[in-house]
Amino acid sequence: MNFYKEAAEVLDNLDAKKGSIQGNLNVVAEKNRKRTAALVIETLKYKSALQTIIASTPLLTQEKRQLPSPNLALVLVHDLLLARGGIQASDGPIKQAVQRHQTRLRAELVKLKIRRGVADNEGLEERGDERAGRIPRYVRVNTNVWTVDAAIAHFEGAGFTRIFTPDVLPEPTQFSVDPHIPHLLSFNPSTPFAASPLLAEGKIIMQDKASCFPAYILVPPASFGSGSGPMRVVDATAAPGNKTTALSALMGNKGQVTAFERDSKRFKTLQTMLKKARCGNVVPLNKDFLAVDPDDKIFEGVTHILLDPSCSGSGIVNRMDYLLEAGEEETAVDQARLLKLESFQLKMIKHAMKIKSATRITYSTCSIHKEENEFVVFDALRSEEAAAAGFTLAPRSDVLPAWPRRGLSDGTGLTEDHADSLVRCVPGEDRTNGFFVACFVKVSAASNQHEQKRAREEDPADEVAETTSRKKRKKKRKKAEQA
Ligand SMILES: C[S@@+](CC[C@H](N)C(=O)[O-])C[C@H]1O[C@@H](n2cnc3c(N)ncnc32)[C@H](O)[C@@H]1O
């Protein structure tokens, strides 16, 4: 029964928006992980059908004592109705509780299939977000362990054909090398990699293209593997470690990346990923970045900082994340939550700006909301911390210039130039999940103040309107934080 309880706990965490499917599965004991993953994923696929069936029976009301968590009922009813061998547990009070209702549950399954006009159980499966079908399956070659040339030779040897048209979605037997991130390969979304030994060997990392941008922007190609790049980098919000491992590889496994992660469970996942990706230059710390004084000696000599703080995740459209939301009908943006996130994200940037040796900071989210993106950048640019240290936005020429979709200026307060220096990705349309990246660089405090003044002088009317709306927003943020 422990296996069902573990799966239910993963589902509870997902409902509470505590981490991703993968992140939650990573902390399940390794011997149970594969089986738990299969049950969680299968249950999610049928979640809305199973919820409808359970709600049509008295299972949850009559068996409250044995089934305190609706998700425990969900995984057990999944196996009772949909798995070939039924419930995989020896007889006990929990299994008996579900079995007492099996006749009714089976009848409700039949009724639901009739109502939905489907012939078999598979017809009840959720259809994923169709945008996910337009996003290639991206495979980042971990250059700490492997080379891109060896990877290309490997996949060609395995029967894949390399295509040289990066704008075309590869067919199931094709792949291409990404035009923006050279150590990234793209495959058809249906290509199965979950059980690939290349993953276990740390040779490849499954990472969406947009999620590769921050590390690549922070440590740009000129310094790639040459040893001339930054020697001391901080990843302030590291778990599960996709961007930390990318940074490590971009630095040629040299120098030092100090990786902060405040959550202890997620910290374990980070440690596992670093080990697998053979990151010899990363020092992981189970610490809250905000709790460490910017003058602490941990930060001595740190020039580059990657900030990828918690966000609403509204840009993620991959299949399983979409399934998480099925049935919740939570399409409206929760303004109070956005305000809280915005305030936390701004705090993180301002804290990073106080680190005296820092000269380059990337800020990224997988959100599509301007509240977490341009608004945060606008406030960060106008902050006392930016003015004191001399931070402004790096120009477009220094921030993935070939990427066509840039930040928003309309209604955000940002100048056209500033918006142009930001990177945005629209889910599905850009063959990535939704994403946002800003890169702050240190100029002299004096020239930054001059630039701020000039931007204000460009359109004083706009400035008045912006100041007023910013003040209103600040007030709302404070309220949301107190709520
Ligand atoms: C969006 S995730 C980071 C994903 C990661 N960069 C990657 O690419 O794999 C944000 C992470 O930051 C952690 N976090 C949030 N606030 C933090 C803080 N103040 N200090 C350290 N870690 C924090 C969260 O626990 C979460 O694991």
Ligand as a Chemical Component Dictionary entry (heavy atoms), coordinates in Angstrom:
data_LIG
# 
_chem_comp.id                   LIG 
_chem_comp.type                 NON-POLYMER 
_chem_comp.pdbx_formal_charge   0 
_chem_comp.three_letter_code    LIG 
# 
loop_
_chem_comp_atom.comp_id 
_chem_comp_atom.atom_id 
_chem_comp_atom.alt_atom_id 
_chem_comp_atom.type_symbol 
_chem_comp_atom.charge 
_chem_comp_atom.model_Cartn_x 
_chem_comp_atom.model_Cartn_y 
_chem_comp_atom.model_Cartn_z 
_chem_comp_atom.pdbx_ordinal 
LIG C1  C1  C 0  12.101 27.913 -11.060 1  
LIG S1  S1  S 1  12.912 26.880 -9.943  2  
LIG C2  C2  C 0  14.557 26.879 -10.556 3  
LIG C3  C3  C 0  14.784 25.930 -11.709 4  
LIG C4  C4  C 0  16.246 25.727 -11.998 5  
LIG N1  N1  N 0  16.912 26.997 -12.267 6  
LIG C5  C5  C 0  16.454 24.795 -13.182 7  
LIG O1  O1  O 0  16.620 25.281 -14.300 8  
LIG O2  O2  O -1 16.469 23.588 -12.981 9  
LIG C6  C6  C 0  13.098 27.893 -8.539  10 
LIG C7  C7  C 0  13.846 27.217 -7.399  11 
LIG O3  O3  O 0  14.298 28.228 -6.522  12 
LIG C8  C8  C 0  14.155 27.788 -5.202  13 
LIG N2  N2  N 0  14.114 29.012 -4.372  14 
LIG C9  C9  C 0  13.091 29.891 -4.246  15 
LIG N3  N3  N 0  13.455 30.899 -3.450  16 
LIG C10 C10 C 0  14.735 30.679 -3.068  17 
LIG C11 C11 C 0  15.656 31.379 -2.247  18 
LIG N4  N4  N 0  15.303 32.508 -1.640  19 
LIG N5  N5  N 0  16.885 30.868 -2.094  20 
LIG C12 C12 C 0  17.237 29.714 -2.704  21 
LIG N6  N6  N 0  16.389 28.997 -3.469  22 
LIG C13 C13 C 0  15.162 29.469 -3.660  23 
LIG C14 C14 C 0  12.873 26.992 -5.233  24 
LIG O4  O4  O 0  12.824 26.085 -4.143  25 
LIG C15 C15 C 0  12.999 26.285 -6.580  26 
LIG O5  O5  O 0  13.663 25.070 -6.447  27 
# 
loop_
_chem_comp_bond.comp_id 
_chem_comp_bond.atom_id_1 
_chem_comp_bond.atom_id_2 
_chem_comp_bond.value_order 
_chem_comp_bond.pdbx_ordinal 
LIG C1  S1  SING 1  
LIG S1  C2  SING 2  
LIG S1  C6  SING 3  
LIG C2  C3  SING 4  
LIG C3  C4  SING 5  
LIG C4  N1  SING 6  
LIG C4  C5  SING 7  
LIG C5  O1  DOUB 8  
LIG C5  O2  SING 9  
LIG C6  C7  SING 10 
LIG C7  O3  SING 11 
LIG C7  C15 SING 12 
LIG O3  C8  SING 13 
LIG C8  N2  SING 14 
LIG C8  C14 SING 15 
LIG N2  C9  SING 16 
LIG N2  C13 SING 17 
LIG C9  N3  DOUB 18 
LIG N3  C10 SING 19 
LIG C10 C11 SING 20 
LIG C10 C13 DOUB 21 
LIG C11 N4  SING 22 
LIG C11 N5  DOUB 23 
LIG N5  C12 SING 24 
LIG C12 N6  DOUB 25 
LIG N6  C13 SING 26 
LIG C14 O4  SING 27 
LIG C14 C15 SING 28 
LIG C15 O5  SING 29 
# 
